C-alpha cells in the first residue's frame, strides 16, 4: 500500500485555495464597484455582481454574507486603498503622522491622510447615502470605526502633551470627528466647489486652531 501524500503537498494545495479565494474576493469587490457606479445600488444585486465577477452567487454569499456585507467590504477596501489585511493605524501615512514630533506638522500630515481617504470614498459615500435603510448600518458602522481612530489619534496627542489644556477631551474628540467626516468633505467639495488642496489646507488650519495651545 502506498503511503499517504506528504505534508508539503497539502500545504501547497491549501495555499492554492487561499490564493483562488483571494482572487475571487478581489474580483467580486471590483465587480460590485463597477455595477454600483454604472447602474446604482438597487440594480446591483448579489446575482449581477456574481455574474460580472465570474463566480456563483453562493460564492458571494459565503464570502460576504449579504448585499450589505458586500457593500461594507467595498467600503473598507476603498477606505484603505487596497485589500491588504493591515489595520489603518499601520498604514504609512498614519504612521508618519504618529511618529512626527512637531504637533503642527503632525496635524498637517493627519489632515492629508483624511483628505486622501475622502477623495477615495466621496463617490461611494454619496451612492450609499442614497441607498436607504438597507445600508444605513454599513455607514453607521463605518462612522463608529472612524470615531475609534480619531479617539486613538487624540489620545496620542494628549499623551504627548500637545492638546489644549483648557478644553474638554471628549469635546475635542467629538469636534475632530465632526470636522474630519465625509459629510463635511462632500459639502465643501461637491457642494461648494472647493478643490482638494483648499480642503486640505482648511482642515489643517481648523485642526491646529481647535486642538493645539
C-alpha positions in Angstrom: 0.0 0.0 0.0 1.3 3.4 -1.0 1.8 5.9 1.9 -0.4 9.0 2.1 0.6 12.1 0.3 3.3 14.1 2.1 2.6 17.2 4.2 4.1 19.8 1.8 1.7 18.8 -0.9 -1.3 19.5 1.4 0.3 22.9 2.3 0.6 23.7 -1.4 -3.0 22.8 -2.1 -4.1 24.9 0.8 -2.1 27.8 -0.5 -3.6 27.5 -3.9 -7.1 27.5 -2.4 -6.3 30.6 -0.4 -4.9 32.4 -3.5 -8.0 31.5 -5.5 -10.3 32.7 -2.7 -8.4 36.0 -2.6 -8.6 36.4 -6.3 -12.4 35.7 -6.3 -12.8 38.2 -3.4 -11.0 40.9 -5.3 -13.0 40.2 -8.5 -16.3 40.4 -6.6 -15.4 43.7 -4.9 -14.3 45.2 -8.2 -17.5 43.9 -9.9 -19.6 45.4 -7.2 -17.8 48.8 -7.6 -18.3 48.8 -11.4 -22.0 47.9 -11.2 -22.7 50.4 -8.3 -21.1 53.2 -10.3 -22.9 52.3 -13.6 -26.3 51.0 -12.5 -26.8 52.3 -9.0 -27.5 50.5 -5.7 -30.9 48.9 -6.4 -29.7 47.3 -9.7 -26.5 46.0 -8.1 -27.6 42.6 -6.7 -25.6 39.6 -5.5 -26.6 37.8 -8.6 -25.4 40.6 -11.0 -22.2 41.0 -9.1 -21.5 37.3 -9.2 -22.1 37.2 -12.9 -19.8 40.2 -13.6 -17.1 38.6 -11.4 -17.5 35.1 -13.0 -18.3 33.3 -9.7 -21.5 31.8 -8.3 -23.9 33.7 -6.1 -23.2 31.1 -3.4 -19.5 32.2 -3.5 -20.5 35.8 -2.9 -22.8 34.9 0.0 -20.2 32.6 1.5 -17.5 35.4 1.4 -19.6 38.4 2.3 -22.8 37.1 3.9 -25.3 39.6 2.2 -25.5 42.6 0.0 -24.9 45.0 2.8 -21.9 42.8 3.8 -20.6 43.2 0.3 -21.0 47.0 0.5 -19.1 47.1 3.8 -16.2 45.1 2.2 -16.2 47.6 -0.7 -16.2 50.5 1.7 -13.3 49.0 3.7 -11.2 48.3 0.5 -11.9 51.8 -0.8 -11.1 53.4 2.6 -7.7 51.6 2.8 -6.9 51.8 -0.9 -6.3 48.1 -1.2 -7.4 44.7 0.2 -4.3 44.1 2.3 -5.0 42.8 5.8 -3.4 45.8 7.5 -5.0 48.0 10.1 -5.4 51.7 9.2 -3.1 52.6 12.2 -0.3 50.6 10.5 -0.7 52.4 7.1 2.4 54.5 6.2 0.6 57.9 6.1 -0.8 57.5 9.6 2.5 56.0 11.0 4.3 59.1 9.7 1.8 61.4 11.4 2.1 59.5 14.7 6.0 59.4 14.6 6.4 63.1 13.7 7.3 65.1 16.9 6.1 68.5 15.8 2.4 68.8 16.7 1.7 71.3 13.8 3.3 69.0 11.2 1.6 66.1 12.8 -1.9 67.6 12.3 -0.9 68.7 8.7 0.0 65.1 7.9 -3.2 63.8 9.6 -5.3 66.3 7.5 -3.5 65.0 4.4 -4.4 61.4 5.4 -8.1 62.4 6.0 -8.2 64.2 2.6 -6.8 61.2 0.7 -9.3 58.9 2.4 -12.2 61.1 1.5 -11.0 61.6 -2.1 -11.3 57.8 -2.5 -14.6 57.5 -0.6 -16.5 60.5 -1.8 -18.4 58.9 -4.7 -19.1 55.7 -2.8 -20.3 57.7 0.2 -22.8 59.6 -2.0 -24.1 56.4 -3.6 -24.5 54.5 -0.3 -26.0 57.6 1.4 -28.9 57.4 -1.2 -29.4 53.7 -0.9 -31.8 53.8 2.0 -32.1 51.9 5.3 -30.7 48.7 3.9 -27.1 50.1 4.1 -27.6 52.7 6.8 -26.0 50.3 9.2 -23.0 50.0 6.9 -22.4 53.7 7.1 -23.1 53.8 10.9 -20.5 51.1 11.5 -18.0 53.0 9.3 -18.6 56.1 11.4 -18.2 54.2 14.7 -14.9 52.8 13.4 -13.8 56.3 12.3 -14.6 57.5 15.8 -12.3 54.8 17.3 -9.5 56.0 15.0 -10.0 59.7 15.9 -10.1 58.9 19.6 -6.8 57.0 19.3 -5.1 59.8 17.5 -6.2 62.5 20.0 -5.2 60.2 22.9 -1.8 60.1 21.2 -1.7 63.9 21.1 -2.8 64.1 24.7 0.0 61.6 25.8 2.5 63.9 24.0 1.1 67.0 26.0 0.2 68.6 22.6 -3.5 69.3 23.2 -5.0 72.5 24.7 -5.3 72.1 28.5 -8.4 74.2 28.8 -10.6 72.1 26.5 -12.8 69.1 27.4 -11.0 66.0 26.0 -14.4 64.4 25.0 -15.4 67.6 23.2 -12.1 67.7 21.4 -12.7 64.1 20.1 -16.2 65.0 19.0 -15.1 68.1 17.2 -12.3 66.4 15.4 -14.6 63.5 14.4 -17.1 66.0 13.0 -14.5 68.2 11.2 -12.9 65.2 9.6 -16.1 63.4 8.5 -17.2 62.6 4.9 -20.3 64.7 5.2 -18.3 68.0 5.6 -15.8 67.0 2.9 -18.7 66.4 0.5 -20.4 69.6 1.4 -17.3 71.7 0.8 -16.0 70.0 -2.3 -19.1 68.8 -4.2 -21.4 71.3 -2.6 -19.3 74.5 -2.5 -16.8 73.7 -5.2 -13.6 73.6 -3.1 -10.7 71.7 -4.6 -8.8 69.1 -2.7 -5.8 71.3 -1.8 -8.2 74.0 -0.5 -9.9 71.5 1.7 -6.7 70.0 3.0 -5.3 73.5 3.9 -8.6 74.5 5.6 -8.7 71.2 7.6 -5.1 71.6 8.7 -5.9 75.2 9.9 -9.0 74.3 11.9 -7.4 71.3 13.5 -4.5 73.3 14.6 -6.7 76.2 15.9 -9.1 74.0 17.8 -6.8 71.4 19.2 -3.4 72.9 19.9 -2.5 75.5 22.6 
